[in-house]
């Protein structure tokens, strides 16, 4: 595999440089003095930002963009082998890296590289730890999977030996990374278009843990079932966290009127301190315990950890308040797995005693079919459920299911649920039915956020 060495900057070309993760990595390399070129279908805010940083970007993608002075090319899974630039790179014999391989190569250039893994909560926990490290003046380089307002986007280019990133399990991309500290938040059945079953997923997380070297550390949720199967015989140190269990325990947890948690963190029998959150829900108390365990391991002062956590008010599309219309509060959330849905709806209950409307857009046919009963059970926590069409993402409709199948499951549980095939119909229905004091949550990993934004626009 081609090795990226910060002390030897080369010319790197990105096919599809305008993606949120690709653009962030390109920016890190520009900061380090690399020559960066790339291509995309069209101009965007991200490509114009990169141009301002010194990248040379071409539109659209074509074979002529692959020049002889390019040393290595980076591409994503969205780039097919018949892409004209991919074909040109192959014919010229230029070394190639996937986005995940490049991320792993970047990590090897840092003394301390932290990777946050788990089926749920990666973006939030990475963001929490970002705030802790920045408040502690560690000057980290950060790559996060969402927009974090405190760093003005999804990447921060630091100058220290600290690197912090999310570690996504889909297609086993996190097995390309080289963390010195790994965090595993949770492990659930998901991405079943790639993994065979939960045992297959657990096997991949075990392989991820095994990539942490001797002298490094794995920080893992004590509540994960059969934990010893994941941690037995690891070369690295194993540290557990949890609510009321683990080496680092969140105890004496309470919630304010907005559903945001306050708790004491104990390390063994000793109290580290008291912490207040600005994001709601029990799941975020667990996320914070993981971030604090990492912060303590890194030597962050307690006062900095407390101020950093308190200053974190969330990332885009994670229980994000979009506004109010006619006395109805509109929240948007990225939840697209039953475990995430339950966490979000429980947080909504703590947020207020309002009637909860959940507008849910299922994400991918395989996930919806495999977890149909679990989706219905989780969504039943809302007072009323409105379903949009399944967001296909990378899939085609060949499984014989629809959102109306989910509606029927909810009806079988005695839940008031509706299905409409268009966003216009959903918006019209909500305008007629919602009343002042209601809480409306748009939920899903697709474009369901547009419904709340359209309502606010009206």
N, C-alpha and C positions, 0 to 999 in steps of 0.2 A: 504493500500500500504506500502511496505517496506520503511523505512526511512533511508537515508544515513546521518550519522553524522560524520563530520570531526574529532570530538573529540573521536570517538570510531571506529577506523579503523577495518575493517573486511575483510574476504576473498571473493572477487568478481570474478566470472568466466564469460568470454565473449564468446558466441557462434558466431563465425565469427569475431574474434578480428582484422583481417587484413584490414577491411574496413576503409576508410579515417576518417569517423566520429567516429566509434567505437574505433579506435586506439588512437585518440586524447583524448577521455574521459578516456580511460585506462591510458594514460600517466599522466593526471591530478590526478587520484587516486593514482598512484605510487608515485607522488611527495608528496602526503599527507600521505604517510606511510601505505597505504592499501596493502594487499596481493592480487596480480592480477595474475590470470591464464586465459588461453583462448585456443581456437583452431581455425584452419582454414584449408582449403583444401591443401594449399601449402605455402612454405616459400615465403616471399616477403621482399622488403626493409623496409616496415613498421613493419612487424613482427620481423625482425632482430633488428630494432631500439628499439622496446619494450623489446626484450630480453636483450638488452644492458642496459635498464633502470631497469631491475630486474623482468620482467614478466616471467612466466613459460608457454610456448606455446607448444601445441601438434599438430601433423599432422598425419592423417587427423582427422575429427570429428568422435568420436566413444563414445559409452556409458561408456567405462572404464575411460574416462576423467572426469566424474562427480563423484568426491570423496566426502566422508561424511563430510569433513572439510569445504566444500563450504557453505557460509552463504547466498548468493544471486547470481542469474544468470541473465545476461543481454543478450538480443537477438534483432535482427532486423526483419523487415517485410519479409526479404528474407529467413528467417528460417521457414520451414514448420513444421506442427505438427508431421510429420512422421520422422523428423530428429532424429537420434539415441540419440543425447545428449538431445534434447528437451523431448523425451520420457522418458529418464532416470531421468531427473530433475522432471518431472511430477510424476513419480512413487515414487520418494523419498520425494516428498512434499516440495522441496526447494523453497523458495520465488523467483518470477521472475519479472523482470522489462523490459519494452521495452527500446530501446535506448532513445526515447523522455522522458519517465518517469525518467530515470536515469539523463538526462540533467536537468530536472526540480528539481530533488532532490539535485543535485549539487548546483543549483542556490540559494536554500534556505539557504545555508551555507555562503552566502555573504551579506554584509550590503547593497551594491548597485549592482543590477543585471540588465543589459541592454539587451533587446532582440530586434533585428532588423527584422521586418516583412515587407511583401509586395510581390506582384506578381513578380516584377522585381527589381534588384539592391541591393538585400540583401548582397551578397558577397562583392560588391564594397563599399557599405556604411559602413558595418562592418569593412572593411579594412581601410577606411578613418578614422573612429572613433578610430580604433586601433592605427593608427599613431598619432592622436591627443592626446590620453591618454598616449602613451609611451613618446611622446615629452614633455608632462606635468609631467613626472615622477610619474604617478599614479600606475605603476607596476601592470597592470591588468592581470587577467587570461582571455585568449581569445580562443574561438572556432569559427573558420571561415570555410565556405563551399568551400574554394578553397585554392590553395597554395599561401601563402603570403610570398614573399622572405624575407621581413624584420624580420619575426619571424622564418624563416627556415622551414616552413611547414604550417599546418592548425591549430596548437595549440600553445599557449604560456602559460606557467605555472608561474603565478605571485604569490606574497606573501601578497598582500594587500586585502582589502575588496571589490575590484571591480571585477566584472565578466561581460564579454561581449560575446554575442553569436548571431548567426542567429536564426530566428524563422520561420520554414517552415510550410506552411499551408496545405501541402498535407496530406491526411488522418487525418486532424485536429491535427497533432502532436503538433502544437504550443499551443494547449489547455492543454497540460501537464506541461507547463512552469510556473514559478513564478517570473515574472519581477517586479522590482520596477520602472523601466523606460522602456516604450515600444515605438517603432518607427514603424509607418505604412507609407511606401513610396508611395504605389499606390495599387489599387485593380482592376484587370481585370479578364475576364473570362478565366480560365485555369484549368487544371487537371479535365476536364469534364468527365473522367472515374470514378471520385470519387464524385465531386460535381454535383448537378442537373443543376444548372444554376448560373448566376451572383448573383442573390438574395441570393442563398444558400451560396455562397462565402462571400458576404457582412455580412451575419448573423454570419459566423464563425469569421470574423475579429472583429465584435462587441463583441462576446464572449471573444476573445483574449484581447480586450481593457478592458473588464470588470474584467479581472484577475489582473489588476494593482490596488494596494491597495490605500486607502486614505493616502495622504502624498507622493504618487508617482506621476508620470507624463506620459501622452501620448503625443508624438510628432508626428503630423500627417500632411500629405500633404494637404494644403488648396485647391488644385485643384480637390480633389476627389469629384465627384458629390454627392449631398444630404448628405453633411458632418454631418449635425445635427443628421441624423439617426444613425450615428456611435458613436457620442460623447454625445448625450443627457443623462443626469442623471448619468454620470459616477462619481464614488467616487473620482477619481484622478483629478489632474490638467490637463487641455488640452492646448497644445501649438501647433500652426500651423506654417508651413514653406512653402516657395515656391519661384518661380521666379516672382518677382513683386507683390506678395501677401502673406498674412499671418503675424504672429507675427514676424517671422524672414524672411526677404526678400532679395534675391539676386537681386541687381539692377546694372545699368550701366555695363551690361555684354558685353564683347568683346572676340574675339578669335584670337590666334596667327596663324602662318602659319601651325602649326601642329594640329590645331583645338582645342587646349586646352584653356579653359575659364579663364578669369580674371573678378572679380566682386567686388563690395562693398556689405557688409552685413549690413543691417539695422535692428535694434530691435526697433519696433515702429518708432518714429521719429529720434532716435539716431543712429549714425553710429558706428558700432563695429569695422570695419577695412576693409582693402583691402586684397583680397586673390587671389592667382594664383594657377592654377591646372596644373598637369603634365599628366592628362588623358583627352582625347578629348570628345567633344559632349555636347549639351545642357542638356541631361539627367544627366550627371555627375555634372553639376552646381547644379541641384536640389538635387542630392545625397549629394553633399558637404554642401548644406544649411541645410539638415537634420542632418548631422554629426556635423556641427558647432553649431546648436541649442542644441544638446545633450552636446557637449563640454562646451558650455557656462553655461548650467544648472549644470554641474559638477564642475564648477569653474576653467576651464582650462584658463591659460593666453592667451591673443590674440596672442602674439608673438609665443607661442608654437603651437597654433592652425594653424597659418600661415605656420610655418616651417614644421609641421607635414603633412599638406595637400600637400605642395609643394614637399615633399619627397616621396609621394605616386605616383608611376608610373604604378600602375595596378597590378592585380593578373593574374595568368596563365589562359588563355582562355577568357580573357576579353579585346578585342581589342589589342591583344598581337602581336607585330611585330615579325614574325618568321625569317625573313631574306629577301634577294633579290637573284634573279636568272635571268640572262640575262636582267637586267634593270627592271624587274618586282618585285614590292614590295608585299610580302605575309604577310597578317594579318590573325589571327585566332580569332574567337569570338564565345562565348557560346550561342548566341541568338537563341531561339527556339520558340518564341511567336511573333505574328505580331507586338506588341508594341515594343518589344526588337529589332526586325529587323529594324523597322523604325528608332529607336534611333541610331542603329549602322550605318546604311547607311547614315543618316543625318550627323553623326560624320565623316564618310568617306569623305563626300563632303567638310566638313570644313578642313579635314586633307590635302586635295590637290584637284586640278582640274583635276586629272587623270581620265582616263576611268576606270570604276569600274566593275570588274567581281565578281559576287557572286556565290559561289559554296555552295548550300544549301542542307542539309540533314534533311528532316522533322523528327520530333521526336514523335512517337506513332501515331497509326492509328486514335484513337478517337480525339486527338487534331487536326490532319490534316483535318479530315472530318468536324468537328464542325466549324473550322475557315478557311475553304478553300478559300472563297472569300477574307477574311482579309489577308491571306498569300499572295495571288496573288497581292493585292493592295500594300502591304508593299514591296514585292520583286521587284515591278515595279520601285522602286526608283534606282535600279542598272541599268547599261547600258546593261549588258548581264547576264542572269541567267543560271546556269548549275545545274541540279537537280540530286542528288543521290537517291538511293532507300530509302524508309522510314525505319528509325531505330526503330525496334519494341519495344525495351526495355522490359517492363513487359507484353506486349500484343501479341496476335496472329492476323494474317491477316484474318479477317472474315467480313470486312465492304465493300469489293468490290471497294476499291480505291487504287491508286498507285501514285507515283510521276509524272507519265505521265498525270494523271488527273489534277494535278497542272500545268503542262506544258501547257496543253490545255487552262486552265484558263488564263494563262499569254499571250498566243498567242491571245486570244480573246481581250486582252487589248492592242494588238499591240506591245507586248514586245518580243524581241529576246530571246528565251529560248530553252534549250536543255535538254534531259534526257538520261542518260546512266546507265545501271544496274550495272556496276562494276567500282571500283575505277581506275583500269588500263585503261579503256576506257576514263574516265574523264581526267586522267593525260595525255594521248596521245593527246587528243583533245586540252587541254590547252597549251601543248608544241607547238602545231602547230599554235594556234590562237593568243595567247598573244604576245604583242610586247613591246619593251622597253618603259617605262613610265606608263604602266598599273598598276592598283592596284587590287590585287586578294585577296578576302576575303573568307576563308573557314568558314562556319557558321552552327551551330547546336550543340545539346547536346549529340550527339553520338560520333562516331569515325571519323568524317569527317576531323578532324585535321590531320589525317595521309596523306591526299592528299597533303597538303602543305609541310609537312615534307618529303614525298617521292620526291616531285619535287625539294626541296632544296638538297636532297641527290643525285640527278642526275646532 
